[in-house]
Amino acid sequence: MSDLTLLQLLLANLALLAGACLQGVAGYGIGTLSAPLLFLISPTLLPAPLVLNATVLTVLMLIRNHAALEVRQVRFAIGGGVSGAVMAGITLTVLTPQGFELIFGALILTGVVLSVAGLRPELNARNSILAGAASTYMGTITAVGGPPIALIYQNQKGPLVRANMSAFFLLASFLSLAALLASGYLGQKELQLFITTLPGVIAGFLLSALFVNRMPFEWLRPIILTIAAIAGTAALLRGLQAF
């Protein structure tokens, strides 16, 4: 069914379980935590299989947190997401496998820098458009779209963050999937990998219900960013070695 071993599939499901649980608690995180781990397990797990899994997770998140949704705020980020998906699709069509590893590593490290930079942009229309474009561009190529959009929601309350970011991620995922399909990065192999790793996402989402409002995200943040930095650096080195 896939070129992955049973051990790799088990590790991939565990990585997705951890990422889905984190997103269920904090509103984002499946990309930031799971993508670097999946890359280290096997680059074939990215980006399409993770984007498909993230789409399912955002549907579940939106159902759970729909009462706190404020559509007016999300529409600007979604508008920016359209341009981000188009740019990502164009980028993917010209990338070689080595080029993909280079840009994957660079974007992962960019996400880490954004997360630790201490920036506090206001939640307004302009910043939402810019964050939406950056998030969808990064999310399409690496499945890590959380850091840009998280910056503008960092001072908002938990239920609002989880609902609005889930609404954005859902529509951004559809845009990303369209770009991946058009650029040849989404096919039967990716669908098979998605199906075999979906149980980890479902389990992580169900587990997150036990930790909502009980697990401070800041406790996990240094660990998550360290994992992302290691994987981003590894991707860059692998890409550079091919040249």
N, C-alpha and C positions, 0 to 999 in steps of 0.2 A: 504493500500500500504506500510506503514511503521508504526513503533511503535511510531513515533514522533507526537506530537500535531501540530495543525495548527500554533500556536504561535512559537513553536520550529522551524518549517520549515521557517517561516517568518524571525526569528532572524538569522537562518543559511544563508539564502539568503542575508541578510543585511551584515553579517560578510564576506561573499564571495565577495559581491559588493565592500566593503572597501578594501579587500585584492587584488582583481583584479585591482582596480583603482590604488592602490599603485604600483603594479608590472608594470602596463602600463606606469607609470611615471618614476620609479626608476630602472626597469629591474628585480627586484625580490621583494618579499614581501607577496605574497598570502599565503605562508606557515607560515612565521614569524608572520604575523598579524592574519590570519584567523584560523590557526590550534589551537592556545590556546583558542580562542573564541569558536570554534566549540566543543572543548573538554568540556568547561564549559556548553555548551548547551546540548550536549549529546555525550559521547565517541563513539557511533555507527557511527558518522559522519567521523571517522578516522580509519585507514589512507586511505583506498581505495577510498571512494567517493571524498575526497579532491584531491588525486593524479589524478583521472580521470578528475576532473574539471581543475586542473593545466595543464594537458596535452592539453586540448582544448585551454586554455589561451595561452600557449606557441606557439601553431600553429598560433593563431591570431597575437601574438607579432612578430613572425618570418616573417610573411607576411608583416607586417607594417614596419619592420626594416631590411629587407633582404639586402638592398643596402650596409649596413655597416658591413656585416658578413665577418669574416676572418676565414675560415675553418681550416687553418694551426694551429692556436692557440687552437682551440676547441678540436682537435683530441686527445691530451694528456689527457685532463680532462675526455673525454668519455672513454678512455682506463682504467683510474682509476675507473670510474663508474661501469665497469663490475665487478670488484672484490668487490666493495662496495655492489652491489646488491646481489651477491652470499652470502656474509657474513650476510646481512640483512635477506635473505630468511632462512638461517640456524638458525639465532636467533629467528625468528618468529615461527618456527616449534616447538621450545622447551618452548615457553613462555606460562604461564597461564594468565588468564585475569588480575590477580593481578600483575604478573610480567610485563605485558604490561604497566600497569599504572606506575610502578616503572621506567622502562626504558624510557617510554615516558617523564616522568618528568625530569629524569636525562639528556636526550638528549636535551630537550627544554632549560634547564638551561645551558647546555654546549654551545648551540647556543648563548644564551645571553652573556655568558662570552667571547666567541670569538668575539662578536660584540663590546664589550666595552674594550677589552684587549689592543687596540692600536697597534696590530701587523700589519706590512706592508710588507708582503712577496712579492718578485718579481714575475712578470708574466713570468715564464719560464716552461720548460717541467717537471722538477721534482715536482715543487710546484703545477702545474696543475694536475698531476697524483694524488698526495696526496689529494688535495682539491676535485678532482672528486670522489675519493673513499669515503672520509668522507661525502661529500654532498649526494651521492647516498645512503649510509648506513643510514644516518639520515633521508633523504627524504622518504625512503621506509617505515621506521618504524613510523615516526611522521608526514610525509608530510612537514617537515621543513628542506629543504636542502640548503637554501640560504646562511646562514652565512659562511660556509667554502669557497664556490666558490666566494662569494662576496669579501672576503679578498684579493684575487689576482687580482680583477678587480677594486678595490676601487680608483685607481689613473688614470683610463682610462676615455675617453670621453663618454658622454651619449649614442649616437647612437651605438658605438662599444659595450658598456656594454649591452645594451638592445638586440642587435642582437646576440652576442656571447653567452650570458647567456641563451637566449631563445633557441638557437640551442642545447646547453648542456642540459638544462632542458627537452627539448623534448625527446631526446634520453635517458636521465636518467629516464624519466617518463616511457618509454616503458620497460626499465630494471626493474624498481620498480614494474610495473604492473605484469610482468612475475614472479617476486619473490613473490608477494602477491597472485597470482593465484596458484602457486605451493605450498604455505604454507597454503592455505585454507582461506585466508583473503579477497578474492575477489569472490563474488558470486552474486546471483540474488538480494539479499537484498541490497548489496552495489551499484549495478547498478541502482536500483530503487531510492535510496537516491541521487545518482549522477544526475539522470534525474530531480528530483524535486528541486535540488539546482543549476542546470546549469543556469537558468535565472539570478541569482545574478551575476555570472561570466561575462556573456555577457553584462549585464548592466554596470558593473564596468569597463570592457574594453572600451566600447563606451564612458563612462564618462571620462576616463583617457586622451582621445584626447584633452579635454579642458584644461588640466593641465600640459601636457608635456612641459618641459623647463620653467614652471611658478611656480611650487611648489617645493621649496627646501626640499629634503628628510630629511635633518638634523633637520628641524622643527618637524617632526613627530617621529623621531627616539626614543627619550626618552619615548614617550607614548607607542610605539609599544613594546619596550623592557620591560617596566613595565608590560604590559598586559601578555607578554610571561613569565616573571618571576613569576607572580601571578599564572598563569595556571600551570606552571611547578611545582611549590611548592605544589599546590593543588593535582596534580596527584601523586606526591611522597607521600604526607600524606595519600591519599586514598589507595595507594598500601601498605603502611606500616601498616595501620589499619587492613588490611585483614590478617595479619600474627599474 
